[in-house]
């Protein structure tokens, strides 16, 4: 085949593949999550399938399909176990809001608002505080209107249906990715010519090794953050310690902004619970305690966890990772930040395998 025609067809094929991935973005997301899940839990399946069982007087290897099924069942049990332990706490939190003494809250809110009003007028920070108060009141009323409550209920139903579909799709795809662990490799090898198969094999192996370390590291990081924040919140007797710690640890997956969002949600949840008890005088100190716990936990995470996970697992410099995440945030927002490091890792491995003769690429991919 003519080299130019071959190159043109390759470019068209890649462009078409990228377009289809974008057009079927939901399905692409399911496949990506399933691939990540299969990378993380496949060692459990490998261990189970290496065991021997006695059948009809002879020893046979444990069936891989059964090992895969048991592994995914374990994952589902853990997932729904956490989910069902969180849902009652959230329901309790919703009930807590209804217990807030509205009259007492109104008096305290007015007192705080008057202090803010006096301060801002004294320093001429706002021209018309009365107008600002009216706008805030209208906004709060719109949030709790029946129309918005109905929309929220419809949104919850829509989310639940999408959630069930997503869970089923992800675990269905994961089953075959884990059971037939070489299926992805075989598909790629069937697409590329014979002379490229050695490099393709190397790329797949390196991607699997580095991403396995990265995703397991992320799992450890989230678990450690949940434990650190939970212990700190319990020491200071902060209400809803487990829920706040779980949300904070989970949001830590989002680089940079995740811990801030988790801390804000934690402060809101703690304040709501305190308002329900009527202990208005202790709110300020409690807010400082929650902020302090999140700050200490994230300092430990930045000093200990992240260098081990980001630098050593994907073999990239921390500054390099920082720049990649910032660039990804401009391209894809929070979603881009989450997938920035694994995507960058894949790109570096491919560049090293095919363009290592260039000095810049060689330096960029050193250690991969």
Secondary structure, 3 states (H helix, E strand, C coil): CCHHHHHHHHHHHHHHHHHHHHHCHHHHHHHHHHHHHHHHHHHHHHHHHCCEEEECCEEEECCHHHHHHHHHHHHHHHHHHHHHHHHHHHHHHHHHHHCCCHHHHHHHHHHHHHHHHHHHHHCCCCCCHHHHHHHHHHHHHHHCCHHHHHHHHHHHHHHHHHHHHHHHHHHHHHHHHHHCCCHHHHHHHHHCCHHHHHHHHHHHHHHHHHHHHHHHHHHHHHHHHHHHHHHHHHHCCCCCHHHHHHHHHHHCCCCCHHHHHHHHHHHHHHHHHHHHHCCHHHHHHHHHHHHHHHHHHHHHHHHHHHHHHHHHHHCCCHHHHHHHHHHHHHHHHHHHHHHHHHHHHHHHHHHHHHHCCCHHHHHHCCCC
